[in-house]
Amino acid sequence: MNDFMLGIKELDSITGSIKKGSNIMLIGPPMSGKETILNNIMYNGAVKNGNAVIKVTTRNPASQILEWFNENNMSLPDSKIGIIDCITKTIGKEAVETENIKIANSPVDLTGIGVKISQFFEDFFIKKKIAEIQLHVDSLSTLMMYSNIQTVFRFLHVFTGRIKAAGAMGLFLVEDGMHDEKDIITLKQLFDGLIEVKIENDSNFIRVVGLSSKPTPWFEFEIDGARIKILGEK
């Protein structure tokens, strides 16, 4: 049974593999490439490492996410992908469930989202016998807009605990600067490490904290089409 990798070699070479049961916050400002980073980790996990990936999307319909991968020649294996779409119903579009897409009522419906996450875990782990599962939530910030911090914390506590118990990996995206710092500190209690993204002088930088003995350096990166291209250390 393998541990997990991010698929960004400059970071992986320092952090090594990410141990099973790890929960990670991916945090950075708007327009800093966080979603593309998350998509690349998803692609690397499902295609290169044979992981199942469950993605909770609160901002883009599942159909748009799958189109993005197809348009960028990053075809995903349907048998290893589960998307929980929390947005299509709220914008009044027809919502159809398929084998790898489940529809939640809205980002407010944390109970319904939780049920569908559990269904995908059962499908991948028990029915398909896939041992390595990733759970991606894009984004926690949307959930926090619709629910109070105590409600989101309880929801997170359940699923970060389940990730630990299942030996899975969780990645939870947060918009930096949108929330009270006390709320971020509260949520950080549930995470084993951070992937931090920042913008300085119109350049993007990324580092990993808490998943190895010391933080990685800040690496400058750019989005090359749909890929993450590391330009060098800061």
MDAnalysis code that builds the backbone (N, CA, C; Angstrom):
import MDAnalysis as mda
import numpy as np

u = mda.Universe.empty(702, n_residues=234, atom_resindex=np.repeat(np.arange(234), 3), trajectory=True)
u.add_TopologyAttr("name", ["N", "CA", "C"] * 234)
u.add_TopologyAttr("resid", np.arange(1, 235))
u.add_TopologyAttr("resname", ["MET", "ASN", "ASP", "PHE", "MET", "LEU", "GLY", "ILE", "LYS", "GLU", "LEU", "ASP", "SER", "ILE", "THR", "GLY", "SER", "ILE", "LYS", "LYS", "GLY", "SER", "ASN", "ILE", "MET", "LEU", "ILE", "GLY", "PRO", "PRO", "MET", "SER", "GLY", "LYS", "GLU", "THR", "ILE", "LEU", "ASN", "ASN", "ILE", "MET", "TYR", "ASN", "GLY", "ALA", "VAL", "LYS", "ASN", "GLY", "ASN", "ALA", "VAL", "ILE", "LYS", "VAL", "THR", "THR", "ARG", "ASN", "PRO", "ALA", "SER", "GLN", "ILE", "LEU", "GLU", "TRP", "PHE", "ASN", "GLU", "ASN", "ASN", "MET", "SER", "LEU", "PRO", "ASP", "SER", "LYS", "ILE", "GLY", "ILE", "ILE", "ASP", "CYS", "ILE", "THR", "LYS", "THR", "ILE", "GLY", "LYS", "GLU", "ALA", "VAL", "GLU", "THR", "GLU", "ASN", "ILE", "LYS", "ILE", "ALA", "ASN", "SER", "PRO", "VAL", "ASP", "LEU", "THR", "GLY", "ILE", "GLY", "VAL", "LYS", "ILE", "SER", "GLN", "PHE", "PHE", "GLU", "ASP", "PHE", "PHE", "ILE", "LYS", "LYS", "LYS", "ILE", "ALA", "GLU", "ILE", "GLN", "LEU", "HIS", "VAL", "ASP", "SER", "LEU", "SER", "THR", "LEU", "MET", "MET", "TYR", "SER", "ASN", "ILE", "GLN", "THR", "VAL", "PHE", "ARG", "PHE", "LEU", "HIS", "VAL", "PHE", "THR", "GLY", "ARG", "ILE", "LYS", "ALA", "ALA", "GLY", "ALA", "MET", "GLY", "LEU", "PHE", "LEU", "VAL", "GLU", "ASP", "GLY", "MET", "HIS", "ASP", "GLU", "LYS", "ASP", "ILE", "ILE", "THR", "LEU", "LYS", "GLN", "LEU", "PHE", "ASP", "GLY", "LEU", "ILE", "GLU", "VAL", "LYS", "ILE", "GLU", "ASN", "ASP", "SER", "ASN", "PHE", "ILE", "ARG", "VAL", "VAL", "GLY", "LEU", "SER", "SER", "LYS", "PRO", "THR", "PRO", "TRP", "PHE", "GLU", "PHE", "GLU", "ILE", "ASP", "GLY", "ALA", "ARG", "ILE", "LYS", "ILE", "LEU", "GLY", "GLU", "LYS"])
u.atoms.positions = np.array([
    [0.843, -1.191, 0.000],
    [0.000, 0.000, 0.000],
    [0.880, 1.242, 0.000],
    [0.691, 2.082, -0.998],
    [1.563, 3.230, -1.184],
    [1.043, 4.446, -0.438],
    [1.985, 5.341, -0.061],
    [1.597, 6.648, 0.439],
    [1.250, 7.532, -0.758],
    [0.956, 8.803, -0.485],
    [0.483, 9.704, -1.530],
    [1.595, 10.655, -1.982],
    [1.444, 11.141, -3.214],
    [2.359, 12.134, -3.764],
    [1.530, 13.295, -4.320],
    [2.128, 14.495, -4.306],
    [1.450, 15.647, -4.885],
    [1.585, 15.678, -6.397],
    [2.670, 15.116, -6.900],
    [2.891, 15.138, -8.336],
    [3.608, 16.374, -8.828],
    [4.102, 17.198, -7.906],
    [4.943, 18.351, -8.257],
    [6.339, 17.984, -7.776],
    [7.212, 17.593, -8.696],
    [8.432, 16.875, -8.314],
    [9.336, 17.678, -7.387],
    [9.367, 19.004, -7.563],
    [10.245, 19.816, -6.717],
    [9.788, 19.778, -5.257],
    [8.483, 19.703, -5.044],
    [7.965, 19.586, -3.684],
    [8.078, 18.154, -3.173],
    [7.725, 17.191, -4.021],
    [7.785, 15.785, -3.613],
    [9.198, 15.358, -3.244],
    [10.195, 15.924, -3.918],
    [11.575, 15.529, -3.642],
    [12.014, 15.955, -2.249],
    [11.358, 16.973, -1.683],
    [11.701, 17.454, -0.340],
    [10.800, 16.808, 0.713],
    [9.498, 16.804, 0.440],
    [8.566, 16.271, 1.442],
    [8.563, 14.749, 1.459],
    [8.966, 14.132, 0.344],
    [8.805, 12.689, 0.237],
    [7.337, 12.358, 0.063],
    [6.986, 11.105, 0.279],
    [5.582, 10.730, 0.157],
    [4.804, 11.256, 1.360],
    [3.532, 11.499, 1.135],
    [2.643, 11.995, 2.188],
    [1.981, 10.792, 2.840],
    [2.154, 10.671, 4.137],
    [1.688, 9.455, 4.803],
    [0.172, 9.349, 4.770],
    [-0.303, 8.126, 4.779],
    [-1.737, 7.867, 4.760],
    [-2.401, 8.504, 5.978],
    [-3.619, 8.987, 5.765],
    [-4.361, 9.609, 6.848],
    [-4.101, 11.088, 7.018],
    [-3.362, 11.704, 6.082],
    [-3.017, 13.126, 6.203],
    [-4.139, 14.017, 5.678],
    [-4.377, 15.104, 6.404],
    [-5.319, 16.141, 5.977],
    [-4.547, 17.444, 5.765],
    [-4.755, 18.071, 4.616],
    [-3.943, 19.211, 4.204],
    [-4.846, 20.372, 3.812],
    [-4.515, 21.569, 4.301],
    [-5.194, 22.793, 3.866],
    [-4.382, 23.420, 2.734],
    [-5.027, 23.684, 1.606],
    [-4.421, 24.409, 0.487],
    [-4.957, 25.831, 0.546],
    [-4.100, 26.781, 0.912],
    [-4.569, 28.140, 1.185],
    [-3.762, 29.169, 0.385],
    [-4.470, 30.129, -0.166],
    [-3.818, 31.194, -0.917],
    [-4.843, 32.212, -1.368],
    [-4.397, 33.347, -1.894],
    [-5.324, 34.402, -2.318],
    [-6.032, 34.039, -3.618],
    [-7.097, 34.755, -3.941],
    [-7.772, 34.540, -5.227],
    [-6.803, 34.739, -6.391],
    [-7.059, 34.024, -7.470],
    [-6.306, 34.164, -8.726],
    [-4.835, 33.807, -8.568],
    [-4.535, 32.896, -7.658],
    [-3.126, 32.518, -7.446],
    [-2.799, 31.132, -7.989],
    [-3.761, 30.494, -8.665],
    [-3.490, 29.190, -9.263],
    [-3.845, 27.997, -8.388],
    [-4.539, 28.244, -7.270],
    [-4.857, 27.153, -6.342],
    [-5.680, 26.044, -7.002],
    [-6.690, 26.435, -7.783],
    [-7.558, 25.435, -8.396],
    [-6.789, 24.566, -9.386],
    [-5.875, 25.193, -10.128],
    [-5.071, 24.418, -11.074],
    [-4.138, 23.468, -10.334],
    [-3.590, 23.923, -9.207],
    [-2.760, 23.038, -8.378],
    [-3.590, 21.841, -7.920],
    [-4.801, 22.105, -7.430],
    [-5.672, 21.031, -6.963],
    [-5.999, 20.072, -8.105],
    [-6.293, 20.606, -9.291],
    [-6.591, 19.753, -10.447],
    [-5.394, 18.897, -10.845],
    [-4.199, 19.456, -10.753],
    [-3.007, 18.678, -11.086],
    [-2.774, 17.555, -10.089],
    [-3.031, 17.818, -8.809],
    [-2.899, 16.763, -7.800],
    [-3.934, 15.674, -8.056],
    [-5.136, 16.079, -8.428],
    [-6.197, 15.124, -8.764],
    [-5.787, 14.246, -9.945],
    [-5.279, 14.868, -10.997],
    [-4.868, 14.132, -12.192],
    [-3.713, 13.181, -11.874],
    [-2.722, 13.687, -11.161],
    [-1.575, 12.849, -10.816],
    [-2.018, 11.650, -9.978],
    [-2.917, 11.890, -9.014],
    [-3.371, 10.811, -8.155],
    [-4.127, 9.743, -8.919],
    [-5.087, 10.162, -9.748],
    [-5.946, 9.199, -10.438],
    [-5.243, 8.499, -11.588],
    [-4.449, 9.249, -12.365],
    [-3.867, 8.697, -13.593],
    [-2.517, 8.030, -13.336],
    [-1.668, 8.683, -12.566],
    [-0.308, 8.171, -12.414],
    [-0.142, 7.227, -11.218],
    [-0.948, 7.442, -10.181],
    [-0.788, 6.641, -8.964],
    [-1.940, 5.700, -8.687],
    [-2.963, 5.720, -9.531],
    [-4.073, 4.788, -9.364],
    [-4.963, 5.061, -8.176],
    [-4.911, 6.296, -7.645],
    [-5.788, 6.647, -6.525],
    [-7.218, 6.885, -7.027],
    [-8.191, 6.661, -6.168],
    [-9.532, 7.190, -6.405],
    [-9.564, 8.602, -5.825],
    [-10.235, 9.511, -6.513],
    [-10.320, 10.900, -6.043],
    [-11.784, 11.318, -5.984],
    [-12.210, 11.739, -4.792],
    [-13.549, 12.279, -4.583],
    [-13.406, 13.796, -4.485],
    [-14.128, 14.518, -5.333],
    [-14.030, 15.982, -5.338],
    [-15.390, 16.583, -5.001],
    [-15.414, 17.412, -3.962],
    [-16.606, 18.185, -3.632],
    [-16.439, 19.560, -4.264],
    [-17.330, 19.917, -5.183],
    [-17.215, 21.208, -5.852],
    [-18.371, 22.107, -5.464],
    [-18.036, 23.280, -4.931],
    [-19.051, 24.245, -4.497],
    [-19.088, 25.474, -5.389],
    [-18.245, 25.488, -6.441],
    [-18.155, 26.705, -7.267],
    [-18.379, 26.452, -8.748],
    [-17.976, 25.284, -9.230],
    [-18.131, 24.973, -10.650],
    [-18.899, 23.665, -10.807],
    [-19.858, 23.618, -11.726],
    [-20.578, 22.364, -11.959],
    [-19.627, 21.230, -12.345],
    [-20.020, 20.025, -12.021],
    [-19.188, 18.855, -12.338],
    [-18.883, 18.787, -13.829],
    [-19.858, 19.124, -14.663],
    [-19.644, 19.054, -16.117],
    [-18.510, 19.980, -16.550],
    [-18.429, 21.171, -15.942],
    [-17.347, 22.109, -16.283],
    [-15.990, 21.566, -15.866],
    [-15.938, 20.919, -14.721],
    [-14.674, 20.361, -14.240],
    [-14.181, 19.286, -15.194],
    [-15.072, 18.376, -15.588],
    [-14.674, 17.308, -16.505],
    [-14.284, 17.872, -17.869],
    [-14.989, 18.916, -18.316],
    [-14.635, 19.564, -19.591],
    [-13.240, 20.163, -19.520],
    [-12.892, 20.774, -18.384],
    [-11.564, 21.378, -18.221],
    [-10.474, 20.332, -18.422],
    [-10.638, 19.189, -17.802],
    [-9.639, 18.128, -17.963],
    [-9.574, 17.645, -19.406],
    [-10.721, 17.453, -20.038],
    [-10.730, 16.978, -21.422],
    [-10.113, 17.996, -22.369],
    [-10.450, 19.274, -22.175],
    [-9.920, 20.324, -23.061],
    [-8.408, 20.460, -22.934],
    [-7.871, 20.082, -21.784],
    [-6.431, 20.199, -21.568],
    [-5.695, 18.862, -21.719],
    [-6.349, 17.926, -22.422],
    [-5.745, 16.617, -22.707],
    [-5.261, 15.921, -21.434],
    [-6.092, 16.014, -20.380],
    [-5.787, 15.359, -19.113],
    [-6.970, 14.445, -18.774],
    [-7.137, 13.443, -19.602],
    [-8.300, 12.565, -19.467],
    [-8.255, 11.796, -18.150],
    [-9.369, 11.811, -17.424],
    [-9.463, 11.134, -16.137],
    [-10.169, 9.784, -16.300],
    [-9.757, 8.774, -15.557],
    [-10.456, 7.484, -15.606],
    [-11.761, 7.539, -14.806],
    [-12.886, 7.381, -15.482],
    [-14.181, 7.485, -14.818],
    [-14.287, 6.574, -13.597],
    [-13.668, 5.406, -13.671],
    [-13.801, 4.424, -12.596],
    [-13.122, 4.866, -11.302],
    [-12.276, 5.901, -11.382],
    [-11.545, 6.357, -10.192],
    [-11.930, 7.767, -9.762],
    [-12.974, 8.336, -10.374],
    [-13.354, 9.723, -10.089],
    [-14.778, 9.788, -9.563],
    [-14.957, 10.522, -8.461],
    [-16.288, 10.805, -7.946],
    [-16.415, 12.292, -7.660],
    [-17.395, 12.941, -8.258],
    [-17.586, 14.385, -8.060],
    [-18.933, 14.631, -7.388],
    [-18.912, 15.412, -6.316],
    [-20.136, 15.814, -5.634],
    [-20.390, 17.272, -5.996],
    [-21.397, 17.491, -6.812],
    [-21.716, 18.797, -7.390],
    [-22.712, 19.511, -6.470],
    [-22.250, 20.591, -5.831],
    [-23.090, 21.343, -4.892],
    [-23.632, 22.625, -5.493],
    [-23.403, 22.856, -6.776],
    [-23.716, 24.163, -7.352],
    [-24.785, 24.116, -8.449],
    [-24.863, 23.006, -9.201],
    [-25.751, 22.962, -10.371],
    [-27.202, 23.236, -9.997],
    [-27.677, 22.637, -8.906],
    [-29.076, 22.876, -8.496],
    [-29.306, 24.330, -8.103],
    [-28.316, 24.947, -7.486],
    [-28.504, 26.314, -6.983],
    [-28.573, 27.338, -8.118],
    [-28.031, 26.999, -9.282],
    [-28.087, 27.943, -10.404],
    [-29.199, 27.576, -11.389],
    [-30.036, 26.623, -10.972],
    [-31.239, 26.323, -11.741],
    [-31.035, 25.463, -12.957],
    [-29.896, 24.806, -13.063],
    [-29.656, 23.941, -14.217],
    [-30.096, 22.519, -13.896],
    [-30.375, 21.758, -14.952],
    [-30.768, 20.366, -14.762],
    [-29.589, 19.583, -14.174],
    [-29.868, 18.830, -13.129],
    [-28.824, 18.086, -12.434],
    [-29.101, 16.595, -12.571],
    [-28.208, 15.904, -13.258],
    [-28.386, 14.470, -13.500],
    [-27.239, 13.713, -12.855],
    [-27.570, 12.751, -12.020],
    [-26.530, 11.931, -11.400],
    [-26.094, 10.826, -12.353],
    [-24.814, 10.531, -12.323],
    [-24.245, 9.439, -13.110],
    [-23.412, 8.579, -12.160],
    [-22.716, 7.607, -12.717],
    [-21.896, 6.731, -11.877],
    [-20.836, 7.522, -11.116],
    [-20.302, 8.577, -11.739],
    [-19.238, 9.316, -11.064],
    [-19.588, 10.770, -10.739],
    [-20.872, 11.124, -10.816],
    [-21.324, 12.448, -10.378],
    [-22.543, 12.284, -9.475],
    [-22.459, 12.862, -8.288],
    [-23.602, 12.906, -7.378],
    [-23.955, 14.371, -7.145],
    [-25.234, 14.642, -6.976],
    [-25.728, 16.017, -6.875],
    [-26.180, 16.308, -5.444],
    [-25.609, 17.344, -4.842],
    [-26.072, 17.836, -3.537],
    [-26.989, 19.035, -3.763],
    [-27.853, 19.303, -2.799],
    [-28.823, 20.387, -2.974],
    [-28.162, 21.752, -3.069],
    [-27.149, 21.988, -2.222],
    [-26.462, 23.278, -2.194],
    [-25.273, 23.174, -1.249],
    [-24.410, 24.189, -1.218],
    [-23.303, 24.173, -0.251],
    [-23.758, 24.246, 1.206],
    [-25.024, 24.597, 1.432],
    [-25.550, 24.634, 2.800],
    [-25.829, 23.222, 3.314],
    [-26.091, 22.302, 2.385],
    [-26.548, 20.959, 2.735],
    [-25.375, 20.065, 3.137],
    [-24.766, 20.390, 4.283],
    [-23.589, 19.635, 4.712],
    [-23.929, 18.176, 5.009],
    [-25.141, 17.926, 5.511],
    [-25.549, 16.539, 5.769],
    [-25.618, 15.756, 4.470],
    [-26.247, 16.342, 3.453],
    [-26.352, 15.674, 2.158],
    [-24.988, 15.478, 1.503],
    [-24.130, 16.486, 1.610],
    [-22.768, 16.357, 1.071],
    [-22.048, 15.210, 1.771],
    [-22.190, 15.145, 3.091],
    [-21.537, 14.092, 3.850],
    [-22.004, 12.710, 3.454],
    [-23.309, 12.557, 3.217],
    [-23.852, 11.256, 2.794],
    [-23.238, 10.836, 1.461],
    [-23.112, 11.767, 0.543],
    [-22.593, 11.433, -0.789],
    [-21.088, 11.148, -0.742],
    [-20.351, 11.831, 0.118],
    [-18.943, 11.491, 0.316],
    [-18.842, 10.048, 0.810],
    [-19.672, 9.696, 1.782],
    [-19.652, 8.342, 2.345],
    [-19.996, 7.302, 1.276],
    [-20.941, 7.632, 0.395],
    [-21.307, 6.698, -0.675],
    [-20.142, 6.443, -1.616],
    [-19.412, 7.515, -1.966],
    [-18.250, 7.326, -2.836],
    [-17.146, 6.540, -2.128],
    [-16.908, 6.829, -0.840],
    [-15.911, 6.057, -0.094],
    [-16.253, 4.570, -0.136],
    [-17.524, 4.248, 0.095],
    [-17.942, 2.839, 0.075],
    [-17.749, 2.240, -1.316],
    [-18.119, 3.001, -2.334],
    [-18.006, 2.513, -3.700],
    [-16.551, 2.195, -4.054],
    [-15.646, 3.122, -3.743],
    [-14.238, 2.925, -4.108],
    [-13.550, 1.896, -3.219],
    [-13.747, 2.016, -1.917],
    [-12.967, 1.215, -0.973],
    [-13.495, -0.208, -0.870],
    [-14.817, -0.344, -0.816],
    [-15.397, -1.674, -0.592],
    [-15.722, -2.373, -1.908],
    [-16.411, -1.676, -2.807],
    [-16.840, -2.333, -4.048],
    [-15.707, -2.466, -5.060],
    [-14.924, -1.391, -5.239],
    [-13.878, -1.412, -6.259],
    [-12.508, -1.801, -5.702],
    [-12.420, -1.941, -4.373],
    [-11.178, -2.393, -3.723],
    [-9.999, -1.461, -4.020],
    [-10.255, -0.160, -4.100],
    [-9.183, 0.813, -4.289],
    [-8.734, 1.275, -2.903],
    [-7.482, 1.006, -2.563],
    [-7.012, 1.266, -1.198],
    [-6.658, 2.726, -0.956],
    [-6.180, 3.422, -2.000],
    [-5.737, 4.806, -1.832],
    [-6.801, 5.757, -2.365],
    [-7.378, 6.536, -1.464],
    [-8.461, 7.459, -1.835],
    [-8.097, 8.870, -1.388],
    [-8.319, 9.834, -2.273],
    [-8.155, 11.249, -1.923],
    [-9.535, 11.908, -1.871],
    [-9.715, 12.816, -0.915],
    [-10.912, 13.657, -0.848],
    [-10.480, 15.102, -1.009],
    [-10.997, 15.770, -2.041],
    [-10.702, 17.182, -2.294],
    [-11.975, 17.998, -2.078],
    [-11.885, 19.085, -1.333],
    [-13.022, 19.980, -1.133],
    [-12.664, 21.362, -1.689],
    [-13.375, 21.769, -2.729],
    [-13.147, 23.059, -3.390],
    [-14.476, 23.827, -3.400],
    [-14.757, 24.635, -2.367],
    [-13.771, 25.010, -1.370],
    [-14.437, 25.102, 0.007],
    [-13.593, 25.061, 1.036],
    [-14.073, 25.292, 2.396],
    [-14.615, 26.710, 2.542],
    [-14.026, 27.629, 1.815],
    [-14.451, 29.033, 1.930],
    [-15.920, 29.196, 1.573],
    [-16.381, 28.479, 0.542],
    [-17.799, 28.562, 0.173],
    [-18.674, 27.999, 1.278],
    [-18.262, 26.859, 1.844],
    [-19.038, 26.275, 2.944],
    [-19.124, 27.252, 4.113],
    [-18.024, 27.967, 4.362],
    [-17.989, 28.914, 5.486],
    [-18.831, 30.158, 5.210],
    [-19.085, 30.466, 3.947],
    [-19.952, 31.592, 3.608],
    [-21.406, 31.298, 3.974],
    [-21.782, 30.017, 3.881],
    [-23.178, 29.633, 4.066],
    [-23.482, 29.092, 5.459],
    [-22.456, 28.657, 6.185],
    [-22.655, 28.066, 7.507],
    [-21.688, 28.704, 8.489],
    [-22.028, 28.663, 9.775],
    [-21.123, 29.253, 10.759],
    [-19.921, 28.351, 11.013],
    [-18.899, 28.896, 11.656],
    [-17.637, 28.188, 11.822],
    [-17.820, 26.912, 12.648],
    [-18.723, 26.941, 13.624],
    [-18.936, 25.748, 14.446],
    [-19.508, 24.599, 13.619],
    [-20.440, 24.914, 12.726],
    [-21.043, 23.886, 11.875],
    [-20.021, 23.307, 10.911],
    [-19.229, 24.179, 10.293],
    [-18.205, 23.716, 9.358],
    [-17.141, 22.902, 10.100],
    [-16.779, 23.343, 11.298],
    [-15.778, 22.612, 12.080],
    [-16.272, 21.195, 12.390],
    [-17.532, 21.064, 12.796],
    [-18.072, 19.727, 13.097],
    [-18.070, 18.845, 11.858],
    [-18.470, 19.414, 10.716],
    [-18.459, 18.674, 9.452],
    [-17.039, 18.205, 9.124],
    [-16.093, 19.135, 9.237],
    [-14.698, 18.809, 8.943],
    [-14.141, 17.774, 9.907],
    [-14.509, 17.905, 11.169],
    [-14.003, 16.983, 12.185],
    [-14.379, 15.544, 11.831],
    [-15.599, 15.349, 11.350],
    [-16.054, 14.015, 10.958],
    [-15.208, 13.471, 9.814],
    [-15.002, 14.293, 8.779],
    [-14.362, 13.757, 7.578],
    [-12.844, 13.744, 7.656],
    [-12.255, 14.655, 8.402],
    [-10.802, 14.511, 8.617],
    [-10.530, 13.262, 9.451],
    [-11.442, 12.964, 10.388],
    [-11.306, 11.727, 11.165],
    [-11.479, 10.498, 10.303],
    [-12.419, 10.551, 9.386],
    [-12.628, 9.411, 8.491],
    [-11.431, 9.207, 7.571],
    [-10.847, 10.308, 7.115],
    [-9.650, 10.205, 6.267],
    [-8.516, 9.524, 7.026],
    [-8.332, 9.908, 8.280],
    [-7.292, 9.257, 9.088],
    [-7.577, 7.768, 9.241],
    [-8.830, 7.429, 9.569],
    [-9.194, 6.035, 9.813],
    [-9.047, 5.182, 8.559],
    [-9.341, 5.787, 7.385],
    [-9.301, 5.043, 6.125],
    [-7.924, 5.044, 5.477],
    [-6.969, 5.784, 6.063],
    [-5.660, 5.898, 5.420],
    [-5.727, 6.618, 4.095],
    [-6.653, 7.565, 4.006],
    [-6.821, 8.344, 2.778],
    [-6.009, 9.634, 2.878],
    [-6.223, 10.554, 1.930],
    [-5.605, 11.878, 1.994],
    [-6.675, 12.917, 1.701],
    [-6.733, 13.966, 2.534],
    [-7.695, 15.037, 2.324],
    [-7.013, 16.336, 1.946],
    [-7.584, 17.028, 0.971],
    [-7.091, 18.342, 0.543],
    [-8.271, 19.311, 0.552],
    [-8.126, 20.407, 1.300],
    [-9.229, 21.330, 1.514],
    [-8.780, 22.732, 1.146],
    [-9.421, 23.320, 0.139],
    [-8.994, 24.611, -0.389],
    [-9.648, 25.750, 0.394],
    [-8.846, 26.763, 0.733],
    [-9.319, 27.933, 1.474],
    [-8.817, 29.197, 0.788],
    [-9.712, 30.183, 0.650],
    [-9.333, 31.482, 0.091],
    [-8.724, 32.340, 1.196],
    [-7.464, 32.668, 1.060],
    [-6.797, 33.504, 2.051],
    [-7.340, 34.928, 1.974],
    [-7.551, 35.529, 3.139],
    [-8.027, 36.906, 3.189],
    [-9.535, 37.053, 3.233],
    [-10.268, 35.942, 3.093],
    [-11.735, 36.009, 3.091],
    [-12.346, 35.828, 4.475],
    [-11.551, 35.320, 5.414],
    [-12.116, 34.882, 6.684],
    [-11.412, 35.526, 7.870],
    [-12.102, 35.552, 8.989],
    [-11.505, 35.983, 10.247],
    [-10.337, 35.056, 10.575],
    [-9.206, 35.633, 10.932],
    [-8.015, 34.828, 11.202],
    [-8.266, 33.817, 12.319],
    [-9.133, 34.166, 13.278],
    [-9.454, 33.230, 14.361],
    [-10.133, 31.978, 13.813],
    [-10.957, 32.134, 12.776],
    [-11.624, 30.977, 12.180],
    [-10.615, 30.070, 11.472],
    [-9.652, 30.690, 10.785],
    [-8.616, 29.892, 10.114],
    [-7.787, 29.128, 11.140],
    [-7.438, 29.788, 12.237],
    [-6.669, 29.121, 13.298],
    [-7.465, 27.955, 13.875],
    [-8.780, 28.147, 14.047],
    [-9.639, 27.076, 14.541],
    [-9.611, 25.872, 13.603],
    [-9.746, 26.124, 12.316],
    [-9.762, 25.029, 11.341],
    [-8.408, 24.336, 11.236],
    [-7.329, 25.100, 11.381],
    [-5.993, 24.521, 11.226],
    [-5.714, 23.408, 12.235],
    [-6.468, 23.397, 13.345],
    [-6.289, 22.329, 14.328],
    [-6.526, 20.943, 13.721],
    [-7.338, 20.892, 12.659],
    [-7.734, 19.613, 12.073],
    [-6.784, 19.136, 10.982],
    [-5.766, 19.946, 10.671],
    [-4.904, 19.625, 9.534],
    [-3.492, 19.240, 9.970],
    [-2.915, 18.340, 9.189],
    [-1.552, 17.884, 9.449],
    [-0.513, 18.769, 8.778],
    [-0.921, 19.484, 7.744],
    [0.021, 20.333, 7.025],
    [-0.694, 21.306, 6.114],
    [0.087, 22.190, 5.519],
    [-0.439, 23.226, 4.637],
    [0.304, 23.216, 3.308],
    [-0.423, 23.483, 2.249],
    [0.177, 23.924, 0.990],
    [-0.178, 25.395, 0.880],
    [0.833, 26.257, 0.972],
    [0.606, 27.697, 0.959],
    [0.966, 28.268, -0.413],
    [0.102, 29.142, -0.894],
    [0.342, 29.834, -2.161],
    [0.262, 31.330, -1.891],
    [1.167, 32.098, -2.496],
    [1.118, 33.549, -2.337],
    [1.508, 34.223, -3.644],
    [1.167, 35.504, -3.734],
    [1.535, 36.331, -4.887],
    [2.399, 37.470, -4.392],
    [3.562, 37.634, -4.995],
    [4.439, 38.769, -4.698],
    [4.972, 39.345, -6.004],
    [4.812, 40.655, -6.169],
    [5.315, 41.330, -7.372],
    [4.858, 40.627, -8.654],
    [3.569, 40.277, -8.680],
    [2.937, 39.635, -9.840],
    [3.487, 38.241, -10.138],
    [4.195, 37.633, -9.194],
    [4.685, 36.264, -9.350],
    [4.018, 35.370, -8.308],
    [3.814, 34.114, -8.679],
    [3.178, 33.154, -7.782],
    [4.230, 32.270, -7.126],
    [4.003, 31.958, -5.844],
    [4.940, 31.118, -5.099],
    [4.159, 30.057, -4.318],
    [4.816, 28.915, -4.093],
    [4.182, 27.806, -3.380],
    [5.193, 27.158, -2.441],
    [4.723, 26.697, -1.280],
    [5.546, 25.899, -0.390],
    [4.651, 24.952, 0.397],
    [5.284, 23.942, 1.016],
    [4.572, 22.967, 1.840],
    [5.105, 23.063, 3.258],
    [4.194, 23.100, 4.225],
    [4.554, 23.229, 5.635],
    [3.904, 22.089, 6.420],
    [4.695, 21.434, 7.275],
    [4.130, 20.484, 8.217],
    [4.085, 19.040, 7.767],
    [4.433, 18.764, 6.518],
    [4.382, 17.389, 6.029],
    [5.751, 16.726, 6.011],
    [6.775, 17.476, 6.408],
    [8.120, 16.919, 6.558],
    [8.774, 17.651, 7.725],
    [10.017, 17.340, 7.999],
    [10.666, 17.877, 9.201],
    [10.783, 19.393, 9.194],
    [10.825, 19.987, 8.028],
    [10.864, 21.448, 7.939],
    [10.122, 21.891, 6.686],
    [9.669, 23.150, 6.652],
    [8.956, 23.625, 5.461],
    [9.853, 23.569, 4.228],
    [9.242, 23.388, 3.073],
    [9.998, 23.510, 1.835],
    [10.318, 24.983, 1.607],
    [11.302, 25.279, 0.771],
    [11.477, 26.680, 0.356],
    [10.242, 27.149, -0.414],
    [10.117, 28.456, -0.555],
    [9.127, 28.998, -1.483],
    [9.643, 28.776, -2.904],
    [8.813, 28.179, -3.749],
    [9.150, 27.994, -5.154],
    [8.278, 28.899, -6.009],
    [8.903, 29.637, -6.915],
    [8.125, 30.400, -7.887],
    [7.564, 29.442, -8.922],
    [6.300, 29.673, -9.322],
    [5.715, 28.807, -10.346],
    [4.849, 29.632, -11.286],
    [4.560, 29.028, -12.420],
    [3.597, 29.618, -13.350],
    [2.697, 28.514, -13.880],
    [1.534, 28.932, -14.375],
    [0.618, 27.990, -15.001],
    [0.967, 27.919, -16.475],
    [1.425, 26.759, -16.911],
    [1.813, 26.535, -18.305],
    [0.702, 25.733, -18.973],
    [-0.244, 26.441, -19.609],
    [-1.439, 25.775, -20.110],
    [-2.299, 25.370, -18.923],
    [-2.295, 24.072, -18.606],
    [-3.015, 23.587, -17.428],
    [-2.069, 22.957, -16.423],
    [-0.774, 23.053, -16.697],
    [0.213, 22.398, -15.835],
    [0.899, 23.401, -14.933],
    [1.460, 22.872, -13.845],
    [2.227, 23.683, -12.913],
    [3.700, 23.594, -13.295],
    [4.304, 24.718, -13.606],
    [5.726, 24.758, -13.983],
    [6.489, 25.499, -12.914],
    [7.396, 24.785, -12.215],
    [8.222, 25.391, -11.177],
    [9.403, 26.095, -11.831],
    [9.606, 27.364, -11.486],
    [10.653, 28.170, -12.117],
    [11.933, 28.193, -11.272],
    [11.819, 27.910, -9.991],
    [13.012, 27.916, -9.139],
    [12.670, 28.389, -7.740],
    [13.646, 28.271, -6.835],
    [13.448, 28.723, -5.462],
    [13.451, 30.233, -5.382],
    [12.728, 30.744, -4.394],
    [12.692, 32.184, -4.179],
    [14.043, 32.658, -3.670],
])
